[in-house]
């Protein structure tokens, strides 16, 4: 049986404490389940928290990453925060890395062979680099001879590119090589017989 709905401000404060302590994205469903609160209540509290940070010009923001939420520092003070903490600027992604990120984001889950096919060059090094930086991750194997690995984007990808969900990606322009590849089925996306890990 559901517990009585928690007072909104109390829930906001509780969620703030949880997200601060977590230090990483937390599933909204997990919050609802463990706090025994309805999704509407949690969503309302999260919206109130996000609005408070903006209206009061606080140094933190509530970041939404699909069905997850996370507290992060505001970009307005990024340089000062890095200076105080001695943090280095994140390395700029090369054009090759951006190309691979885009292919994985639009057609995921994909194999390295499919990425190579669209780019016309070997992408092994770039995929390894993106895995190391946590922008893409393994997503199971394709059920074809050789069982190649599949790759997908991560929460870190959404955070780095300022996206709430993959649905926020812009449409591919007509004539773009990736737009033309969108109809090409070899080893891409939801191919028949594919076997994936849970995300």
N, C-alpha and C positions, 0 to 999 in steps of 0.2 A: 504494500500500500504506500502511495506517495506521501511524503511528509508535507506539512503545510508549507506553502510558498514562502521562501525567505524574503525579508524586507529588501527592496531593491538596492538601497545604499549599502546594506550589509553584504549583499551578494557581490556588488561591485568591489568592495574592499577585499573580500575573500578572494575573488578572481585575480585582483591585482597582486595579492601576496603569493598566490599559486604561480602565476606567470613570472613574477620576479624571481622566485626560488627555482623555477624550472630552467630558466635560461635558454630554452629551446622551444620550438613550436609544440603546442599541446592541442590534441584533437578536441573539438567542441563536443563531440559525442561522448568522449571520455569524461569531460567535465560534467556533462549532464548526468551521466550514469553514476559516477562516483559521488557527486554532491546530491544526488537524488532530486534533481531539479528538472523542470520541463525545458525543452529547447527554446521555447519562446522566452522564458524567464532569463535563461543564460544569454541569449542573443540580445535581449533588451539591456541587460546589465553591461554586456560588452560594448554595445553602442553608446551607452551612457558614459562608460569609462573612456572610450575613444574621443567622444565629444568634449569631455572634461579636459583631457590633455591638450586638445587644440585650443579651446576657448581660454584656458588659463595659461597658455603659452609655456607648458611644461617642457622639460628636456627629454621626455620620453614619448613614444607613440605606440599605439596598439596596431600591430601589423597583422593583416589577414593573409594567410597562405592557403588558399583553397578552403578546406574544412578544418584548418588549424589556425591558431592565433599565437602571437608571441609579442613580448615587449621588446622594444629596441630604442636606441637613442635617436633623437631627431637629426636629420641630415644637416640642418642649419648649423649645428655645432660640431660637425664631424672632424674638421681640422683641429679644433682645440682639444677635443676628446682624444684624438690620436696623439697629439703633442704631450698631453698629461700622462697618458698611459704608455707612451713610448711605442705605440703601435705603428707599424709600417703601412703605407698605402697599399691596398690590394693590387697585385700586378695587373696591368692592363691586358685584356685578352687580345690575342693576335687575330688577324682577319680569318685565318684558318680555323681558330678555335670558335670564332663567332659563326662561321659557316656550319661547322659540325653541330654546335649548340642549336642553331636554327633547324637543321635537318632533323635532329632528334626530337626537338620540341614539336614540330609540325607533324611528323610521321610516326612517333613512338608507339610501341616499342620497335626498334629497328636493329638490324645487324650491322656490323662494320662493313660487310660487303655492300650493303645497300647505300651506306654513307659514301663509300668509295665510288659506287656507280654514279651517284649524282654529282660528286665533286670531280671525278675523273682522275683522282690521285689517291695514293695510299694514305689512310687516315689513322693508322695504328698509333703513331706517336701522339697525335692530337687527342684521340680518345683516351689514351692513358693519362695525359695531362688533365683532362676534364674530370676523369675519375678521381685523380689525386686531389683536385680542388673541390670535389664534392658537388659539382654542377650536374653531373650525370651519374647514374648507378646501373648496375646489372639488374636485369628484369627477367631472368629465366633463360631458357634456351628454345630455339626454334626446332620443331620436330621434323627435320629434314636430315639427309646424310651429313654427318659431321657435327650435327647439333650445335650450330654457332650460337654464341651469346647474343642476347638482346639487350638493348640499352634504353633507358628512359631518363627524363629530367627529374630533378629533386626539388625539395623545398628551398634549398640554397639557390637554385636556379631562379625560382620565382622571386626570392628576396633580392638577388643581385640585379635582376632586370626590372624590379619594381612592379611585378605582376601579382595580382591577387589570385588568379587562376589561369590556366592555360587558355581558357576561353577568351581572355583579354588580349591574346596575341592578335596583331593586325592581320587582315586578309592578305594572301599572297598576290602581288600584282600580276596582271596578265603579261605573258611573255617571259616571266621569270622562269629560270631553269627548274626551280623547285615546284612552280605552278604546273609546269608540263609533266613533272615527275609524279604529281599527285595521283594521276590515274594509273601509274605503273605499279603492278602488284608484287614483283619479285622480292620475296623475303621481307617485305615491309609490313609494319603494323599488325593488324589482326589476321594474318594469313591462316589458312585452314591448317589444323593440326598443330598450332602453336601451343607451347607449354610455358606458362609464366609463373614466377613467384608472386605471392601477394605483395602489394605495394604497401 
